[in-house]
Amino acid sequence: MPDSALTQLDHGPVRTLRLQRPELHNAFDAGLIAALTRALAEAAADPAVRVVVLAGAGRSFSAGADLQWMRAMAGASEAENQADALALARLMRSLNELPKPTLARVHGAAFGGGVGLVACCDIAIGTPQARFGLTESRLGLLPAVISPYVVEAIGARQARRWFATAETFGADAALAMGLLHEVVADDELDRAVDRQVRLLLEAGPLAASSAKQLVRRAARGGPGDALDADNAALIARLRVSAEGQEGLGAFLEKRRAAWVPAQD
């Protein structure tokens, strides 16, 4: 997947997608949005890929929208702006619903759409120097496209403040709100990401890929009897599956399950 705005690195079953516009703090434009959407589709379809790590090159994770791109869209028609926004929406939904566990490696700035990427990942780890902002209201805009994922990550009460004020906030606040799962020192970031990746690879591939669908269904709620029936059907299906049988067998026999990679 050659693309100057995005690089891909495979290490065994782990695919790292790195935003590669460091001179612009990995800001989005139409090209980067399209490249990342394609890359996620390829990762979803590749049975060899079990975990996707999202990272940014240079000093930042992603500073949101590219100013030149925003300037061009300001002169475009409403219909053109809607089509452009839908492309970003497809990217966010692709990441949020990717049938593989995802992990955001966050350092430096994560503004606007960059916050959306963090919120869409299953796990997010950042450094104390990471800075966040939903700064669209300063421009008379709102983070509309990313709002479902950010609200899910930080809650409606927090979102009402940050969407309206456009304040920036640090890693500790992001951790307290649930946008980040963990904050580690700069020199510990890669080790912390690797620890989470190892845990994901020790989980059954089907179980790990199904986890987000289970959480989404449980969060939606609905009639209790129907939810109970769906959950009972899921666990029954997993128990009799080849993966479930291997996992239970490995546990009882005190051996490593077949899907767990050998230690480096």
DALINQUI-V537430 format. One record per helix or strand of 3 or more residues. SS is the DSSP state (H for helix, E for strand). FROM is the first residue (numbers start at 1). LEN is the number of residues. If there is no record, write none. Layout:
ss:from:len
SS:FROM:LEN
SS:FROM:LEN
This chain:
ss:from:len
E:6:6
E:14:6
H:22:3
H:30:16
E:51:6
H:67:8
H:78:19
E:101:6
E:109:3
H:113:8
E:123:5
E:131:3
H:135:5
H:147:8
H:156:10
E:168:3
H:171:7
E:182:3
H:186:17
H:205:16
H:224:17
H:242:11
